[in-house]
Amino acid sequence: MPLIFPRKNFKLEKVLNSIQLTLDFFNDKAYRIKKKIQQLKTILKEFKQNILNWKLFKPKRSLIEDVFKVMKGAFSLDKIHRFTLSSVTKIASLGVVLIGIAISLGFRDKGSLQRLAEW
């Protein structure tokens, strides 16, 4: 499950209730589904622990957003109209390679990435 970063008006109870309703839907199914539910509950428990400490992840989120801005802006990968897995994989791989080259050339900190994205 990807880590979800909250917005200003974030309400943890609303998210947890939504996830719990999804889990409750599967409660009356066969044993293998119940096993999967237990795994999902474990993920939910980890999610609760991480979401309560979301401020620790905020700087990382900001840096990740800057990397995507560079990929979209400086490398012209903002309009990726692809429909097959292989074509999406190719263009995403190209973005990763270009970002790797940019980082190896010295664009490592937040400020330099932002300048590159606006270039």
matplotlib code that plots the C-alpha trace (Angstrom):
import matplotlib.pyplot as plt

x = [0.0, 1.5, 2.1, -0.6, 0.4, -2.5, -3.7, -4.4, -7.9, -7.0, -9.2, -7.7, -11.0, -12.5, -9.7, -9.6, -13.4, -13.2, -10.5, -12.4, -15.6, -13.6, -12.2, -15.6, -16.9, -14.7, -15.3, -17.7, -15.6, -13.5, -10.3, -7.8, -9.6, -9.6, -5.8, -5.5, -7.7, -5.3, -2.5, -4.5, -5.1, -1.4, -0.9, -3.6, -1.8, 1.5, -0.4, -1.9, 1.6, 3.1, 0.3, 0.4, 4.1, 3.5, 5.4, 8.6, 7.9, 7.0, 10.6, 10.9, 7.6, 8.7, 11.9, 10.0, 7.6, 10.6, 12.1, 8.8, 8.6, 12.1, 11.0, 7.8, 9.3, 12.9, 12.8, 9.4, 7.8, 4.6, 2.4, 2.9, 0.0, 0.8, -1.7, 0.3, 2.5, 5.6, 5.3, 4.7, 7.7, 9.9, 9.0, 9.2, 12.6, 13.7, 12.7, 14.6, 17.7, 17.5, 17.0, 20.0, 22.1, 21.0, 21.8, 25.2, 25.9, 25.4, 21.6, 21.3, 19.7, 16.2, 17.2, 19.1, 16.3, 13.8, 15.9, 16.3, 12.6, 11.9, 14.6]
y = [0.0, 3.3, 5.8, 8.5, 12.0, 14.0, 17.4, 20.3, 19.2, 15.6, 13.4, 10.1, 8.6, 9.1, 7.2, 4.4, 4.0, 3.7, 1.0, -0.8, -0.9, -2.4, -5.1, -5.9, -6.7, -9.7, -11.1, -13.8, -15.4, -18.5, -19.2, -17.9, -14.6, -14.4, -14.9, -12.0, -9.9, -10.5, -9.3, -6.2, -5.5, -5.7, -3.2, -1.0, -1.2, 0.0, 2.7, 4.0, 4.2, 5.9, 8.4, 9.7, 10.6, 12.0, 15.2, 13.1, 12.2, 15.8, 16.8, 13.5, 14.1, 17.6, 16.2, 13.5, 16.1, 18.2, 15.1, 14.6, 18.3, 17.9, 14.9, 16.6, 20.1, 19.9, 16.6, 17.1, 14.0, 15.8, 14.4, 10.7, 9.4, 5.7, 2.9, -0.4, -1.6, -1.9, 1.7, 3.1, 1.1, 2.5, 6.2, 5.7, 4.1, 7.0, 9.4, 7.4, 7.4, 11.2, 11.9, 9.6, 11.6, 14.9, 13.8, 12.5, 15.9, 17.6, 18.4, 16.8, 19.3, 20.7, 24.1, 22.8, 20.4, 23.3, 25.5, 22.6, 22.0, 25.7, 25.7]
z = [0.0, -0.9, 1.8, 1.7, 2.8, 4.3, 3.3, 5.6, 6.5, 6.9, 9.1, 10.1, 11.2, 7.8, 6.1, 8.7, 8.5, 4.8, 5.0, 7.7, 5.6, 2.8, 5.1, 6.6, 3.2, 3.0, 6.5, 5.5, 2.7, 2.6, 4.7, 2.0, 1.8, 5.6, 5.5, 3.0, 5.3, 8.2, 5.9, 5.1, 8.7, 9.4, 6.6, 8.1, 11.5, 9.9, 8.0, 11.2, 12.8, 9.7, 9.1, 12.7, 12.0, 8.6, 9.3, 9.3, 5.6, 4.5, 3.4, 1.4, -0.2, -1.3, -2.8, -4.7, -6.1, -7.3, -9.0, -10.9, -11.8, -13.4, -15.3, -16.5, -17.1, -18.0, -19.8, -21.5, -20.1, -19.0, -21.7, -21.6, -23.7, -23.5, -23.3, -23.2, -20.3, -22.6, -23.9, -20.4, -19.1, -21.8, -21.2, -17.4, -17.8, -19.9, -17.1, -14.5, -16.6, -17.3, -13.6, -12.8, -15.2, -13.8, -10.2, -11.3, -12.9, -9.6, -9.3, -5.9, -3.6, -3.6, -4.9, -7.9, -8.8, -8.6, -10.9, -13.4, -13.4, -14.2, -16.9]

ax = plt.figure().add_subplot(projection="3d")
ax.plot(x, y, z, "-o")
ax.set_aspect("equal")
plt.show()
